Amino acid sequence: MVTNEPVSQKIILRRFDSFCKKVLKYGARDIYRETKKQNKTLIILSALNQKRINELSMYDMYATDVTYCYLDNKPIIVEDLLIASAIQSLPKRDQRIILSFFFLEMSDTEIANELGIARGTVYYHKKKALEKIKNYLKEHENE
């Protein structure tokens, strides 16, 4: 029954109170559902192994963090300073062979054609250069 009588202040307060409780109840339910949904997909970082963390990580690379070795005026980036020093300690021919093989991914035959020497000679120089690098790294491992 609709009447024109003014609604008492108490009834208005009860209705507002009821409205606020419903808003809070349904809001809390929505937050609970969203949290439950996120917990299914989120992973705690402490639960990840080091390999997975490295996959997700990003590292800045600066020009000062790398060493450049040049082969025919083409810069070749060597990220490890100790390895770069070991390569630079080699004779020029051995440097060229090591840089071409490992950094430019050239075969022994391609290197031999470029240098005008036999493939076996390239193999021999590469083997000797790797021994020199290994010895250099052993001597300077604590630096």
C-alpha positions as a printed NumPy array, in Angstrom:
array([[  0.   ,   0.   ,   0.   ],
       [  1.413,   3.34 ,  -1.142],
       [  0.893,   6.305,   1.066],
       [  2.097,   9.841,   1.02 ],
       [  3.224,   9.678,   4.591],
       [  6.867,  10.566,   5.134],
       [  9.124,   7.594,   5.716],
       [ 10.617,   7.686,   9.131],
       [ 14.294,   8.394,   9.573],
       [ 14.786,   4.978,  11.181],
       [ 13.478,   3.123,   8.113],
       [ 15.742,   5.132,   5.823],
       [ 18.743,   4.278,   7.976],
       [ 17.821,   0.56 ,   7.958],
       [ 17.464,   0.537,   4.174],
       [ 20.81 ,   2.305,   3.746],
       [ 22.407,  -0.103,   6.211],
       [ 21.009,  -3.08 ,   4.276],
       [ 22.242,  -1.615,   0.981],
       [ 25.771,  -1.085,   2.365],
       [ 25.914,  -4.631,   3.725],
       [ 24.906,  -6.073,   0.334],
       [ 27.509,  -3.976,  -1.469],
       [ 30.223,  -5.146,   0.927],
       [ 29.063,  -8.778,   0.775],
       [ 29.078,  -8.945,  -3.042],
       [ 32.27 ,  -6.905,  -3.273],
       [ 34.02 ,  -9.319,  -0.91 ],
       [ 32.717, -12.262,  -2.953],
       [ 34.096, -10.72 ,  -6.152],
       [ 37.485, -10.145,  -4.528],
       [ 37.533, -13.741,  -3.26 ],
       [ 36.759, -15.086,  -6.747],
       [ 39.43 , -12.914,  -8.358],
       [ 42.017, -13.982,  -5.775],
       [ 41.137, -17.64 ,  -6.303],
       [ 41.494, -17.172, -10.083],
       [ 44.892, -15.459,  -9.699],
       [ 46.188, -18.131,  -7.315],
       [ 45.668, -20.724, -10.05 ],
       [ 47.938, -18.845, -12.464],
       [ 50.446, -16.993, -10.259],
       [ 53.689, -18.596,  -9.1  ],
       [ 55.695, -17.513,  -6.095],
       [ 59.206, -16.493,  -7.171],
       [ 60.804, -18.391,  -4.304],
       [ 59.26 , -21.597,  -5.697],
       [ 61.078, -21.221,  -9.041],
       [ 64.363, -22.951,  -9.775],
       [ 67.394, -20.955, -10.958],
       [ 67.017, -22.032, -14.589],
       [ 63.424, -20.729, -14.741],
       [ 64.411, -17.461, -13.018],
       [ 67.166, -16.964, -15.618],
       [ 64.611, -17.504, -18.404],
       [ 62.397, -14.799, -16.927],
       [ 65.251, -12.432, -16.133],
       [ 66.523,  -9.666, -18.318],
       [ 70.002,  -8.246, -18.062],
       [ 71.207,  -4.957, -19.434],
       [ 74.192,  -5.122, -21.75 ],
       [ 76.422,  -2.083, -21.924],
       [ 79.267,  -1.38 , -24.318],
       [ 81.671,  -1.372, -21.38 ],
       [ 80.622,  -4.9  , -20.343],
       [ 81.983,  -6.542, -23.481],
       [ 85.271,  -6.668, -25.35 ],
       [ 85.494,  -6.189, -29.08 ],
       [ 87.86 ,  -8.273, -31.171],
       [ 88.206,  -7.178, -34.774],
       [ 88.417,  -9.489, -37.751],
       [ 88.8  ,  -7.707, -41.111],
       [ 87.547,  -4.499, -39.45 ],
       [ 84.356,  -6.286, -38.363],
       [ 83.743,  -6.069, -34.62 ],
       [ 83.16 ,  -9.372, -32.866],
       [ 81.669,  -9.117, -29.387],
       [ 83.249, -11.303, -26.707],
       [ 81.215, -11.1  , -23.505],
       [ 83.741, -12.685, -21.147],
       [ 86.713, -10.408, -20.434],
       [ 89.03 , -13.273, -19.489],
       [ 88.286, -15.188, -22.701],
       [ 88.787, -12.007, -24.72 ],
       [ 92.17 , -11.502, -23.043],
       [ 93.093, -15.111, -23.773],
       [ 92.189, -14.714, -27.449],
       [ 94.113, -11.437, -27.7  ],
       [ 97.202, -13.141, -26.255],
       [ 97.305, -15.491, -29.272],
       [ 99.234, -14.827, -32.496],
       [ 97.183, -13.078, -35.211],
       [ 96.702, -16.227, -37.31 ],
       [ 95.397, -18.19 , -34.305],
       [ 93.13 , -15.298, -33.299],
       [ 91.671, -15.268, -36.785],
       [ 91.056, -19.033, -36.736],
       [ 89.448, -19.034, -33.262],
       [ 87.25 , -16.004, -33.974],
       [ 86.177, -17.374, -37.344],
       [ 85.393, -20.829, -36.003],
       [ 83.665, -20.013, -32.713],
       [ 82.164, -16.584, -33.275],
       [ 81.464, -16.516, -37.019],
       [ 80.616, -20.243, -37.064],
       [ 82.804, -20.969, -40.073],
       [ 83.978, -24.51 , -40.817],
       [ 87.64 , -25.513, -41.018],
       [ 87.307, -25.743, -44.801],
       [ 85.875, -22.214, -45.072],
       [ 88.638, -20.837, -42.869],
       [ 91.272, -22.696, -44.907],
       [ 89.879, -21.245, -48.149],
       [ 89.885, -17.738, -46.681],
       [ 93.452, -17.993, -45.378],
       [ 94.761, -19.935, -48.368],
       [ 96.089, -22.835, -46.288],
       [ 95.234, -26.537, -45.943],
       [ 92.271, -27.624, -43.831],
       [ 94.556, -29.809, -41.708],
       [ 96.704, -26.767, -40.921],
       [ 93.611, -24.9  , -39.713],
       [ 92.708, -27.868, -37.515],
       [ 96.254, -28.006, -36.099],
       [ 96.364, -24.26 , -35.333],
       [ 92.882, -24.363, -33.801],
       [ 93.847, -27.251, -31.54 ],
       [ 97.057, -25.526, -30.413],
       [ 95.246, -22.211, -29.888],
       [ 92.622, -23.9  , -27.709],
       [ 95.397, -25.431, -25.59 ],
       [ 96.964, -21.979, -25.181],
       [ 93.581, -20.499, -24.214],
       [ 93.031, -23.301, -21.704],
       [ 96.443, -22.674, -20.125],
       [ 95.821, -18.922, -20.076],
       [ 92.489, -19.43 , -18.317],
       [ 94.093, -21.728, -15.72 ],
       [ 96.8  , -19.164, -14.997],
       [ 94.368, -16.259, -14.677],
       [ 91.32 , -17.973, -13.125],
       [ 91.627, -16.071,  -9.829],
       [ 91.644, -12.605, -11.403]])
